[in-house]
């Protein structure tokens, strides 16, 4: 049953037909957007899985070396060796657009390009395992930053996919059927009015002919 607020006129019918055409076009565009977002999302998931394995392996190796170093060195010397880092890092954030979603791109730069700056200590009282741990941590840092970027991208894409899915469903199961129902209702009403008008005209014609020719 169409809404009682609908006025069955040809002007309203044309307006509804235009709205239906726009809704169908928007529905197709949103479906295409949802499908492309899903494709991008699956690519990011694959990238996330590979990066996570790489980061976990790198951290495991670094923590293993640090554990060996802590078993060789005294806690005081280990703490003192790492207390004052010489290297510093600056983080930069830019954004790129994926299907109207602004996702972050992280990059970093160090204060010094000298690779030896990762060691904030002299080598006289420290073990080689501590050097290995710091080297491994420095190597995995870029992958950790990339992993954070990918996981944030996954979150933003998932939110946009859900939002787009809701809009597609609203058009598909609510807006478009409602417009089609109202168009059908108005079309039927106009046809009924047209038929009624024809019947009245035929009756008027018969009455005029009857009066003009004096027959019953």
JODAWO-V903300 format. One record per backbone hydrogen bond with DSSP energy under -0.5 kcal/mol. NH is the residue of the N-H (numbers start at 1). CO is the residue of the C=O. If there is no record, write none. Layout:
NH & CO
NH & CO
This chain:
6 & 3
8 & 6
9 & 7
13 & 9
14 & 10
15 & 11
16 & 12
17 & 13
18 & 14
19 & 15
20 & 16
21 & 17
22 & 18
23 & 19
24 & 20
25 & 21
26 & 22
27 & 23
28 & 24
29 & 25
30 & 26
31 & 27
32 & 28
33 & 29
34 & 30
35 & 31
36 & 32
37 & 33
38 & 34
39 & 35
40 & 36
41 & 37
42 & 38
43 & 39
44 & 40
45 & 41
46 & 42
47 & 43
48 & 44
49 & 45
50 & 46
51 & 47
52 & 48
53 & 49
54 & 50
55 & 51
56 & 52
57 & 53
58 & 54
59 & 55
60 & 56
61 & 57
62 & 58
63 & 59
64 & 60
65 & 61
66 & 62
67 & 63
68 & 64
69 & 65
70 & 66
71 & 67
72 & 68
73 & 69
78 & 74
79 & 75
80 & 76
81 & 77
82 & 78
83 & 79
83 & 80
85 & 83
90 & 109
92 & 107
94 & 105
96 & 103
98 & 96
98 & 101
99 & 97
101 & 98
102 & 100
103 & 96
103 & 101
105 & 94
107 & 92
109 & 90
111 & 88
115 & 113
117 & 114
118 & 115
119 & 116
120 & 118
130 & 127
131 & 127
132 & 128
133 & 129
134 & 130
135 & 131
136 & 132
137 & 133
138 & 134
139 & 135
140 & 136
141 & 137
142 & 138
144 & 140
145 & 141
146 & 142
147 & 143
148 & 144
149 & 145
150 & 146
151 & 147
152 & 148
153 & 149
154 & 150
155 & 151
156 & 152
157 & 153
158 & 154
159 & 155
160 & 156
161 & 157
162 & 158
163 & 159
164 & 160
165 & 161
166 & 162
167 & 163
168 & 164
169 & 165
170 & 166
171 & 167
172 & 168
173 & 169
174 & 170
175 & 170
176 & 171
178 & 174
179 & 175
180 & 176
181 & 177
182 & 178
183 & 179
184 & 180
185 & 181
186 & 182
187 & 183
188 & 184
189 & 185
190 & 186
191 & 187
192 & 188
193 & 189
194 & 190
195 & 191
196 & 192
197 & 193
198 & 194
199 & 195
200 & 196
201 & 197
202 & 198
203 & 199
204 & 200
205 & 201
206 & 202
207 & 203
208 & 204
209 & 205
210 & 206
211 & 207
212 & 208
213 & 209
214 & 210
215 & 210
